[in-house]
Amino acid sequence: MLSQRELDNAIREFEDAPVNYENCAKLATFYTIFDHLYGEPETPKAPQEIVGYYGESEFLKMAGGQNAENVWGILDELMDTLKVVNPRLYDGVMRKMAE
């Protein structure tokens, strides 16, 4: 098995070598082996959900077109703050959400 150092050295050697088919094929092979053995595993990313445009209020206009995950994170922080600062208002919002 090739060590990471051996692969690094081979890659550097062929990156500095004259450009021809044989050298490029070897370099591609070394890159592939390096990525397979030592590269970071690919984690599939879920497609980003974008918030739609739902109204004319300043908030809805600002939220429209934004990444939904970011908007939900901001709203979650706001609700946590509201729960501490104004529990009655928080409870009212939660009741409306449950309807």
C-alpha positions in Angstrom: 0.0 0.0 0.0 1.3 3.5 -0.8 1.7 5.9 2.0 0.4 9.4 1.8 4.0 10.7 1.6 4.8 8.4 -1.3 1.7 9.6 -3.2 2.5 13.2 -2.5 6.0 12.8 -3.8 4.8 11.0 -6.9 2.2 13.6 -7.6 4.7 16.4 -7.2 7.1 14.6 -9.5 4.5 14.2 -12.3 3.2 17.7 -11.8 6.7 19.0 -12.6 7.3 16.5 -15.4 6.9 17.4 -19.1 3.3 17.3 -20.3 2.6 14.3 -22.4 0.0 11.6 -22.5 1.9 9.0 -20.4 2.8 11.5 -17.6 -0.8 12.9 -17.5 -2.2 9.3 -17.3 0.1 8.5 -14.4 -0.7 11.8 -12.6 -4.4 11.1 -13.0 -3.9 7.7 -11.5 -2.0 9.1 -8.6 -4.7 11.7 -8.0 -7.4 9.0 -8.1 -5.5 6.8 -5.6 -4.8 9.7 -3.3 -8.5 10.8 -3.3 -9.6 7.2 -2.7 -7.3 6.5 0.2 -6.8 9.9 1.8 -9.5 12.2 0.5 -12.4 13.4 2.5 -15.5 11.3 2.2 -18.2 13.0 0.2 -21.4 13.7 2.1 -24.4 14.3 -0.1 -25.9 17.7 0.4 -29.6 18.1 0.5 -30.9 20.7 -2.0 -31.4 24.0 -0.4 -35.0 24.9 0.2 -35.8 28.6 -0.7 -38.5 30.5 1.1 -41.2 31.7 -1.2 -42.7 35.2 -1.4 -45.8 35.1 0.7 -46.8 38.7 1.4 -46.1 42.4 1.5 -44.8 42.9 5.0 -41.2 44.0 5.5 -40.4 40.6 7.1 -42.0 38.5 4.4 -40.3 40.5 1.7 -36.9 40.1 3.4 -37.4 36.3 4.0 -38.6 35.7 0.4 -35.9 34.1 -1.7 -33.7 33.2 1.3 -32.4 29.8 2.4 -35.2 28.3 4.5 -32.7 26.8 7.0 -31.3 30.2 7.7 -34.7 31.8 8.1 -35.9 29.0 10.4 -32.8 29.4 12.5 -33.4 33.1 13.0 -37.1 32.6 13.8 -36.1 29.9 16.4 -33.7 32.3 18.1 -36.4 35.0 18.1 -38.9 32.6 19.6 -36.4 31.5 22.3 -35.9 35.2 23.2 -39.7 35.9 23.2 -40.3 33.0 25.5 -38.0 34.7 28.1 -39.0 38.3 27.5 -42.7 37.9 27.0 -44.0 34.5 27.9 -47.7 35.4 27.3 -47.0 36.5 23.7 -44.9 33.4 23.1 -47.8 31.2 24.4 -50.2 33.1 22.1 -47.9 32.4 19.1 -47.6 28.8 20.0 -51.4 28.5 20.3 -51.9 30.0 16.8 -49.3 27.5 15.5 -51.2 24.6 16.9 -54.5 25.6 15.2 
